[in-house]
Amino acid sequence: MELTLWTYEGPPHVGAMRIAASMKGVHYVLHAPQGDTYADLLFTMIERRGKRPPVTYTTFQARDLGGDTAELVKRHIREAVERFKPDALLVGESCTAELIQDQPGALAGGMGFDLPIVSLELPAYSKKENWGASETLYQLVRGLLKNHGAAAEGHDPTRWKEAGRRPRVNLIGPSLLGFRCRDDVIEISRLLASHGIDVNTVVPLEATVADIMRLPEADLNVCLYAEIAESCCSWMERQFGIPFTRTMPIGVGATADFLAETHNLLGMEAPDAREGEQRSKLPWYSASVDSTYLTGK
């Protein structure tokens, strides 16, 4: 994180912001003091986005602590729902607000809104940003799909053969503030398509609530970034029986292993193990970087 984005890994509520900002129709109400709004800069300066992340801060100040901060939270939640009309609402608190113990998620749940509300409990003093992103994605997917009718014992990753269609996979994990996630999605989608595999949906990057509801329609989940997606993929495997890949396609060798694992899980014929070396320029480049030792690498 420090080397790729020139910033320290932040507290877990920044991870929650990454998930909310990556999606469409999701809003995040963050109970936080005025100083914690610095997180906006991560998206406007590092991601170079032309708009603020979909976050409403309660921005309480020192003088508010002598009054009823719970009413302050409820007012901001109500205003956020009325103004932004989200399809799903995330509610959480920053490290400073955690000490006040207003429980904003419980407050939002009791306000009678007709939309999914996901309460985030992110321990700010023991966890960090990637864990916060992983937990937020897991809680959001679980909250939206917990009443879905699909059963774990009924899933067969090779059912695409009987249905007379191409196999479908979900790409789980790419998000804003990740390292070249957009490029990864393009390359992996192109690679899978060349092997006759379609992408059902990508979550959370550019996903909607409707996209999350379509996750159980896939034959297989591709866990692109374990630090973000593994908890979510594990829950879907337990809940719906959808298997997921364990190999990260980073590098020529790992990408070949990833393709072999994907084909095996989907019941497809194994690909040529030499395909990566034949199609990619990376092996040649790696062998020729050091002109003194061109062989045996």
Buried (B, 14 or more C-beta within 10 A) or exposed (E): BEEEBEBEBBBBBBBBBBBBBBBBBBBBBBBBBEEBBEBBEBBEEEBEBEEEBBBBBBBBEEEBEEEEBBEBBBEBBBEBBEEBEBBBBBBBBBBBBBEBEBBBBEBBBEEEBEEBBBBBEBEBEEBBBBBBBBBBBBBBBBBBBEEEEBEEEEBEBEBBEEEEEBBBBBBBBBBBBBEEBEEBBEEBBEBBEEBEBBBBBBBBBBBBBEBBBBBBEBBBBBBBBBBBBBBBBBBBBEBBBBBBBEBBBEBBEEBBBBBBBBBEBBBBEEBEEEBBBEEBEEBEEEEEEEEEEEEEE
